[in-house]
Amino acid sequence: MSPHQADERDARDGRGRDVGAGVPLASAGFADADVAVLRTHVFDAADLRRALTRIAHEIVERNHGADDVVLVGLYTRGVALASRIGAAIASFEETAPGQGALDVAFYRDDIGLRPIAPTGPTEVPDIADKVVVLVDDVLFTGRTVRAALDALHELGRPRAVQLAVLVDRGHRELPIRADYVGKNLPTRSTEDVRVRLAEVDGDDGVDLWGVPEREDRIT
């Protein structure tokens, strides 16, 4: 399932508009009717692997091990990222962290404005007195994370909740900050951060797409 950036502010506050090259931006929520153009390659597969390995080490260092850590991925790509981070931790720690998956569709603040679209089953182990690390692909407005905190509240009372994201693109609308970040990527609100993971998309990478600049249109 590929979320659209028309939902970034409400249904997915992270990944960006899932618009293919050559698709009119106006049809995907852009004000401009131009087609999306590739701005830059942010991560290739090796960059992505190194970023997740670093995040894994930072989680263990901050929490003095992985015994009480539970990684909870947010659908869709956050689940795959949590699994990779967990595998990285298990490769250098004696104890692998617990893992889970969280669907926040019923906890969003736009219920009643759009149809509810569940993205997958919520499967979270016991989080009582644990350190829960929420994992998502891109942090944007913060609204998905807020919904995740509400969902966790109904599942138990963790000792602490932390946030790990592959990309922080800015433009926060809520006072939410990530504890672990693979890449801080300044963006325009009209740009599109596209994360690809082999488990979901067939290959790994992160690209930045956006509205063509004036010189691009002239040429």
C-alpha positions as CSV (number, residue, x, y, z in Angstrom):
1,M,0.0,0.0,0.0
2,S,1.5,3.4,-1.0
3,P,0.2,6.4,0.9
4,H,-0.3,9.7,-1.0
5,Q,1.1,13.0,0.1
6,A,-2.3,14.4,0.1
7,D,-2.4,12.4,3.3
8,E,0.9,13.6,4.6
9,R,-0.7,16.1,6.8
10,D,-3.3,13.7,8.0
11,A,-3.1,10.1,7.0
12,R,0.7,9.8,6.7
13,D,2.9,12.5,8.1
14,G,6.0,11.2,6.7
15,R,6.8,9.5,3.5
16,G,5.6,12.0,1.0
17,R,3.4,12.0,-2.0
18,D,3.7,8.6,-3.7
19,V,3.5,10.0,-7.2
20,G,5.3,8.4,-10.1
21,A,7.5,10.3,-12.5
22,G,5.4,12.0,-15.1
23,V,2.3,12.2,-13.0
24,P,0.7,15.7,-12.9
25,L,1.3,17.1,-9.5
26,A,-2.1,18.8,-9.4
27,S,-3.7,15.3,-9.4
28,A,-1.6,14.4,-6.4
29,G,-2.3,17.4,-4.2
30,F,0.2,19.9,-5.6
31,A,-1.0,23.3,-6.5
32,D,1.1,23.3,-9.6
33,A,0.0,21.2,-12.6
34,D,3.6,20.4,-13.5
35,V,5.0,16.9,-13.3
36,A,7.2,15.7,-10.5
37,V,11.0,15.8,-11.1
38,L,13.7,14.1,-9.2
39,R,15.6,16.6,-7.1
40,T,18.3,14.4,-5.5
41,H,19.1,10.9,-4.4
42,V,19.3,11.1,-0.6
43,F,20.1,7.5,0.3
44,D,21.2,4.4,-1.7
45,A,20.9,0.9,-0.2
46,A,24.3,1.2,1.5
47,D,23.6,4.6,3.0
48,L,20.3,3.3,4.3
49,R,21.9,0.3,5.9
50,R,24.6,2.4,7.6
51,A,21.9,4.8,8.9
52,L,19.9,2.0,10.5
53,T,23.1,0.4,11.9
54,R,23.9,3.8,13.6
55,I,20.4,4.1,14.9
56,A,20.6,0.6,16.4
57,H,23.8,1.4,18.2
58,E,22.4,4.7,19.5
59,I,19.3,2.9,20.9
60,V,21.4,0.4,22.8
61,E,23.8,3.0,24.1
62,R,21.1,5.4,25.3
63,N,19.1,2.6,27.0
64,H,22.1,0.7,28.4
65,G,21.3,-2.4,26.4
66,A,18.3,-3.9,24.7
67,D,16.7,-6.0,27.5
68,D,13.8,-3.6,28.1
69,V,13.5,-2.2,24.6
70,V,10.5,-2.8,22.4
71,L,10.6,-1.6,18.8
72,V,7.2,-0.8,17.5
73,G,7.0,0.0,13.7
74,L,4.3,2.2,12.3
75,Y,2.7,0.8,9.1
76,T,3.8,0.5,6.4
77,R,7.5,1.1,6.1
78,G,8.1,1.6,9.8
79,V,7.4,-2.0,10.4
80,A,10.1,-3.1,8.0
81,L,12.5,-0.6,9.5
82,A,11.8,-1.8,13.0
83,S,12.6,-5.3,11.9
84,R,15.9,-4.2,10.4
85,I,16.9,-2.2,13.4
86,G,16.0,-5.2,15.6
87,A,18.2,-7.5,13.5
88,A,21.1,-5.0,13.7
89,I,20.8,-4.9,17.5
90,A,20.7,-8.7,17.7
91,S,23.9,-8.9,15.7
92,F,26.0,-7.2,18.4
93,E,23.9,-7.6,21.6
94,E,23.2,-10.8,23.5
95,T,19.5,-9.9,23.8
96,A,17.3,-9.0,20.8
97,P,14.7,-6.3,21.5
98,G,11.0,-7.1,21.4
99,Q,9.2,-6.0,18.3
100,G,5.7,-5.1,17.3
101,A,3.6,-3.3,14.6
102,L,1.1,-0.5,15.1
103,D,-1.8,0.7,13.0
104,V,-2.9,4.2,14.0
105,A,-5.8,4.6,11.5
106,F,-8.4,4.7,14.3
107,Y,-6.4,7.3,16.4
108,R,-5.9,10.0,13.8
109,D,-7.3,13.5,14.4
110,D,-9.0,13.6,11.0
111,I,-11.6,10.8,11.6
112,G,-14.9,12.1,10.2
113,L,-13.1,14.1,7.5
114,R,-12.0,11.1,5.5
115,P,-12.7,7.3,5.3
116,I,-10.7,5.2,7.9
117,A,-8.2,3.0,6.1
118,P,-6.6,0.4,8.3
119,T,-3.1,-0.5,7.1
120,G,-2.4,-3.7,9.0
121,P,-2.9,-5.7,12.2
122,T,-1.7,-4.2,15.5
123,E,0.6,-6.7,17.1
124,V,2.5,-5.3,20.1
125,P,4.0,-7.4,22.9
126,D,3.7,-6.4,26.6
127,I,5.0,-2.8,26.9
128,A,4.4,-2.3,30.7
129,D,7.5,-0.7,32.2
130,K,9.4,-1.1,28.9
131,V,11.1,1.5,26.7
132,V,9.1,1.6,23.5
133,V,10.8,2.9,20.4
134,L,8.3,4.0,17.8
135,V,9.8,3.5,14.3
136,D,8.7,5.3,11.2
137,D,10.2,6.1,7.8
138,V,9.7,9.9,7.6
139,L,8.8,12.5,10.2
140,F,6.8,15.4,8.8
141,T,4.0,17.2,10.7
142,G,4.0,14.9,13.7
143,R,0.4,13.9,13.5
144,T,1.0,10.2,12.8
145,V,3.3,10.1,15.9
146,R,0.7,11.8,18.0
147,A,-1.8,9.1,16.9
148,A,0.7,6.4,17.7
149,L,1.1,7.8,21.3
150,D,-2.7,7.6,21.7
151,A,-2.8,4.0,20.5
152,L,0.0,3.0,22.8
153,H,-1.9,4.5,25.8
154,E,-4.6,1.8,25.3
155,L,-2.0,-1.0,25.1
156,G,-0.2,-0.4,28.4
157,R,2.0,2.0,30.3
158,P,5.6,2.0,29.1
159,R,8.4,3.4,31.2
160,A,9.3,5.7,28.3
161,V,8.5,6.3,24.6
162,Q,11.2,7.2,22.1
163,L,11.0,7.9,18.4
164,A,13.3,6.7,15.6
165,V,12.9,7.9,12.0
166,L,14.8,7.3,8.9
167,V,14.3,10.9,7.6
168,D,13.2,14.0,9.4
169,R,12.0,16.5,6.8
170,G,10.9,19.3,9.1
171,H,7.6,21.2,8.9
172,R,6.3,20.1,12.3
173,E,2.8,21.1,13.3
174,L,3.0,19.5,16.8
175,P,5.8,19.7,19.5
176,I,7.3,16.3,18.5
177,R,11.0,15.5,18.1
178,A,12.7,12.3,17.1
179,D,15.3,10.8,19.4
180,Y,17.1,8.9,16.6
181,V,17.3,10.2,13.1
182,G,19.0,8.6,10.1
183,K,19.0,11.9,8.0
184,N,17.8,15.4,8.7
185,L,16.6,16.6,5.3
186,P,15.5,20.2,4.9
187,T,12.6,20.3,2.4
188,R,10.0,22.6,1.0
189,S,6.4,21.8,1.9
190,T,5.7,21.1,-1.8
191,E,8.5,18.5,-2.1
192,D,8.1,14.8,-1.8
193,V,10.3,12.4,0.2
194,R,10.0,8.9,-1.2
195,V,11.3,6.0,0.9
196,R,11.8,2.6,-0.8
197,L,12.3,-0.6,1.1
198,A,12.9,-4.0,-0.4
199,E,10.3,-5.6,1.8
200,V,7.6,-3.2,0.4
201,D,8.9,-1.7,-2.8
202,G,11.4,-4.2,-4.1
203,D,14.6,-2.1,-3.5
204,D,16.1,0.3,-1.0
205,G,16.6,4.1,-1.4
206,V,15.4,7.5,-0.5
207,D,14.8,10.2,-3.1
208,L,13.6,13.8,-3.0
209,W,11.1,14.9,-5.7
210,G,9.4,18.2,-6.3
211,V,7.9,20.8,-8.5
212,P,10.1,21.7,-11.5
213,E,12.1,24.9,-11.0
214,R,11.6,27.7,-13.5
215,E,14.8,26.9,-15.3
216,D,13.7,23.2,-15.6
217,R,10.5,24.4,-17.3
218,I,12.3,26.6,-19.8
219,T,14.7,23.8,-20.8
